[in-house]
Amino acid sequence: MTAPPLPEREEAHALLVAETERALAGSGRLVLLRGATGTGRSAVLEAAAAHAAGRGLRVLRARCSSEDTGVPFSAVLHLLGPVPEFADVAPGPDDRGSAARLWRVLRSYAARSPLLVAVDDVHLADAASRRWLVEAARRIDRLPVLVVATERSQYDIGPQPSGLTHALSPSLVRTHTLAPLSDTASAELVAAAVPTAPAEWTADCVRAGAGSPLLLRALLEDLHGAPPPAPVPDTCAALYPGAYPAAVNWWLDNTDPDTTNLARTLATLQPPRAAQAGAEASVPCGGARAEPAASEGWQAGVGRVVDLAPPPEAFVGLLADATGCDPARVAGWLTAMVRLGMLRPGGEGDGRPRFAHPLLRDAVLAGWSTARRQEAHRAVAEAMLRRGDRVEEIARQLLHSGPVGLPWARRVLRDAVTVAEREARPGDAVVYLRRALREPLADDLRQRLLTELGSLEYASADAPAGIPRLAEALTLTAEPRDQVRTAMALGTALAGHGEVRTAMEVMRRLETQLTDHPELAGTARTASALLSDRDQTVRREAYRRLTDIAERSPELAGATGQALLVRYAATAGAISARAAMNRLRALLTEPADPLDEPFLLGTAAAVAQWADELDEAERLVERGLAGQRASLLHPMHRALHDVTLDIAAARGEYGRLLPPHPGPPAGETARHAPAPSNADAHALLALVETGRTRQARRLADGFDLRQASDSWELNRFLYARGVLRLTEGDLTGALHDFLECGRRQSARTVLSPVVTPWRSAAAVCRLALGDRREALALAQEELRLARVWDTPRTTGRALRVLAGVTGGRRGAELADDAVGVLRDTPAGAELTAALLTQGRLLTTAGDRSRGREVLREAAEHAERLGAVRLRTRAEEALRAGGARRTAAARTGSGALTDSERRIAELAADGRTNTEIADLLHIARRTVETHLTSTYRKLAIRRRTELPTALRDEDPSG
């Protein structure tokens, strides 16, 4: 034996060489090689036998098997049986006599030649053979006989029988325990097999080998056909010919059933990707053994020693409860497996041991059928439930179990859905609901779960899955109120998908089924009217029907139906803001069914926003959203959010309206996105007003409006795009958008400028194109309708536009009226525009001094709002009016001081405030102050918006 059979077996090598020489000198001994499964005991034994044969010893071999444990002296007969002259030796009825005869046979061998008796896996030998070997160890010290036996020594859940030498004096036996391979030794084996292997690939192999020569060599055999750069796989399915999973299965077969069950249950608790190479690169797979740093190569450097702290008590208790094992034995097994390298301490900060590599975990589970894995997940879930663990932790186990069929499982999954919804994780809620539907359920419960699941799937952009779920839910038997909820969710999804008429049919079909429930039938009618807003033809039909019902039987229309009719009258220019709000406030005092209340609150909020009652509108929105479940589609849910955007726009709060990703990058073709939303329209206007015309153009080009279905959101987006085109100087294109918006609005009987003031915008275009008469007609009609509604914002805007179209002294008077109407109102942007018009008219009329004063006020208002477009126009008007110098721009990219720009650029590059302060040798507080000023000037709200704002800022419009 000139070299050890494996790396790090030098001590065993030296011991066996010395004991071989001792036997040659006539003095024998028992050498016991102990070690865990797969540590190379048999390989060391074979090397010892080869060395002994080379030194002239006769080698007698026996490999013990559990199949022979019932045959007395089976192992000894395997040793001695091949000799012809002793072939007839067989144990007799007297155990002691048989042992004596066999001892004489061994002595006769020794008399002829020194012997090496090699017994592999002696722990599997029959009891009689073990006793014979123990007795031989007491008597061979004067014989040229070396007995070398290997014995499995591994911590299992089931207590193991006493070892071979427990009754022998230490002087009669030399025991050597084979430790698992260190990471360095494992890496040497990998390098020998694949010399070109990179460090990461080698590290992956080392982890998957888990300190076991058996597993590592089996893995390298499987990977021989797929060397690097092909990665080490995470699943056994990617291995061929499958030596590695076979080796892992053999390792498990050599443990007791409780240990195997525990190992596989532990594997079920570990996520498939829990053992990440990067996260564990510095954690050795053995015990107090060093691992070199991967970045320095496997032959240099020293890693830290693994922490052998006991596993978390709660985790041990969970495993013990799920498997029915003794917690003390479970804790011991986990610690022992970490020491061996099969497990590694938790890399996620929870202290839980995990299998050293995902491939090892997968191989451990490979011996279990799907049904058995599901049973394990259920057992873990039940154990977690008994221990009072977090509901989502239990639910995650149920995701991988089969149907439980007991109330507790449904309750856990339902509670997990609630938690996920509360924490704004709709994707997780969808997963839990899908699993809950695999449980046996009554129709009414299945109907409710399907409704919630379909709503969440649709809301998470999975409309093709959500709509069929909701349609299925509507076919199940359920309480009438639940049927209404489902129908409203399905109708909302269909209308949002452009199928407005189908949505109406769903609601009307349900309405006919609710003849015994007139209140619920009224709710269905209200939902129909609201959903009809997405189609101008259907909308006229729906509101005509609602109006007829309200005139004949007001009680059937209900408070919500009457509120919708108030809103309809407001958009049709048939009622004043004061009258509308008085009527709605009266309706709000009436008792409302929980199903109807969102309709009433949302409608009142929209009208209040139009009526410049912005604070009241916000309170109504908050009440409306608080009364809704986010997991259920409701026709009013999106409408309430739209009112929130409308309120921000009315106040000129552009930062709340700016989009995070304004369309595709410049130069790319349109993405043919779905129809634009109200949020898209507001975002487009906010980009224009804050001077980001290039971003606004990308957003506008991101929609192919020819493919968009008819809706009020499309009309609003047309108006916004018209404003963009007007800003860009495309008067013809802008006029086209404004008139098309007006045509569509008029077809919907939306005549009042409370929604989109398209007439005023078209009048500006007509005037710029030289058609003053048509511009005047449009502006006058806008003012007439605005005075019907009679609120500062609509009236002031109409007066301002009419003033610009009229011009001269009369125009100045109208502009003065517009400013007076808009002062002390929340409509800051409209006041700024009115001041700008007034200042221009005063300057044109020759009152330059007062004109400049008004224009400076307009510029200051624009500065406070961050309205770069209006600020720029005010500056241009001041220069045209003869101002010697204008105030430096205080918004937009041009408003930044040199210090602010330098700090903003460093922040945009990812530097922290502390790093910027250190780099520029200034105080951290100074950095914060400069950034706050920069955010205000650029009309942004967060640090992540800086790169885009600095790159795309276009103050010149």
Salt bridges, closest charged atoms under 4 A:
GLU19 OE1 - ARG22 NE 3.91
GLU19 OE2 - ARG29 NH2 3.22
GLU19 OE2 - ARG174 NH1 3.50
GLU21 OE2 - ARG55 NE 2.81
GLU46 OE1 - ARG61 NE 3.78
GLU46 OE2 - ARG63 NH2 3.97
GLU85 OE2 - ARG112 NH1 2.84
ASP95 OD1 - ARG131 NH2 3.68
ASP120 OD2 - ARG63 NE 3.33
ASP121 OD1 - ARG41 NH2 3.00
GLU135 OE1 - ARG138 NH1 3.23
GLU151 OE1 - ARG34 NE 3.51
ASP156 OD2 - ARG152 NH1 2.83
ASP204 OD1 - ARG207 NH2 3.29
ASP204 OD1 - HIS357 NE2 3.24
ASP234 OD2 - ARG273 NH1 1.70
ASP321 OD1 - ARG386 NH2 2.93
GLU348 OE1 - ARG354 NH2 3.29
ASP350 OD2 - ARG354 NH2 2.83
GLU375 OE1 - ARG372 NH1 3.67
GLU382 OE1 - ARG378 NE 3.65
GLU392 OE2 - ARG396 NH2 3.98
GLU392 OE1 - ARG425 NH2 2.45
GLU393 OE2 - ARG390 NH1 3.51
GLU393 OE2 - ARG396 NH1 2.97
GLU423 OE1 - ARG425 NH2 2.70
ASP428 OD2 - ARG425 NH1 2.43
GLU439 OE2 - ARG435 NH2 2.88
GLU452 OE1 - ARG414 NH2 2.41
GLU452 OE2 - ARG629 NH2 2.81
GLU457 OE2 - ARG434 NH2 2.77
GLU457 OE1 - ARG469 NE 2.97
ASP462 OD2 - ARG434 NH2 3.75
ASP482 OD2 - ARG448 NH1 3.60
ASP482 OD1 - ARG485 NH1 3.03
GLU511 OE2 - ARG525 NH1 2.88
GLU511 OE2 - ARG545 NH2 2.81
ASP533 OD1 - ARG539 NE 2.88
ASP533 OD2 - ARG567 NH2 2.57
GLU541 OE1 - ARG501 NH1 3.92
ASP593 OD1 - ARG481 NH2 2.76
GLU597 OE2 - ARG623 NH2 3.58
ASP612 OD1 - ARG793 NE 2.83
ASP615 OD1 - ARG651 NH2 2.56
GLU616 OE1 - ARG585 NH2 2.65
GLU618 OE2 - ARG651 NH1 2.97
ASP646 OD1 - HIS682 NE2 2.60
ASP646 OD1 - ARG716 NH1 2.80
GLU653 OE1 - ARG656 NH1 2.67
GLU689 OE2 - ARG869 NH2 2.70
ASP701 OD1 - ARG697 NH1 3.00
ASP704 OD2 - HIS672 ND1 3.32
ASP704 OD1 - ARG706 NE 2.99
ASP710 OD1 - ARG744 NH1 3.32
ASP710 OD2 - ARG748 NH1 3.38
GLU713 OE2 - ARG534 NH2 3.21
GLU713 OE2 - ARG638 NH2 3.87
GLU728 OE1 - ARG697 NH2 2.70
ASP737 OD1 - ARG721 NH2 2.86
ASP737 OD2 - ARG725 NH1 3.20
ASP737 OD1 - HIS736 ND1 3.58
GLU740 OE2 - ARG743 NH2 2.62
GLU740 OE2 - ARG744 NE 2.97
ASP771 OD2 - ARG766 NH1 3.99
GLU781 OE2 - ARG784 NH2 2.77
GLU782 OE1 - ARG759 NH1 3.64
GLU813 OE1 - ARG810 NH1 3.44
ASP816 OD1 - ARG850 NH2 3.73
GLU830 OE2 - ARG797 NH1 3.39
GLU830 OE1 - ARG800 NH2 3.10
GLU857 OE2 - ARG823 NH1 2.78
GLU857 OE2 - HIS861 NE2 3.46
GLU863 OE2 - ARG936 NH1 3.06
GLU875 OE2 - ARG871 NH2 2.47
GLU900 OE1 - LYS937 NZ 3.01
GLU928 OE2 - ARG924 NH1 2.55
GLU928 OE1 - ARG925 NH1 3.31
GLU945 OE2 - ARG942 NH1 3.04
ASP952 OD2 - ARG698 NH2 3.06
ASP952 OD1 - ARG951 NE 3.98
GLU953 OE1 - ARG692 NH2 3.94
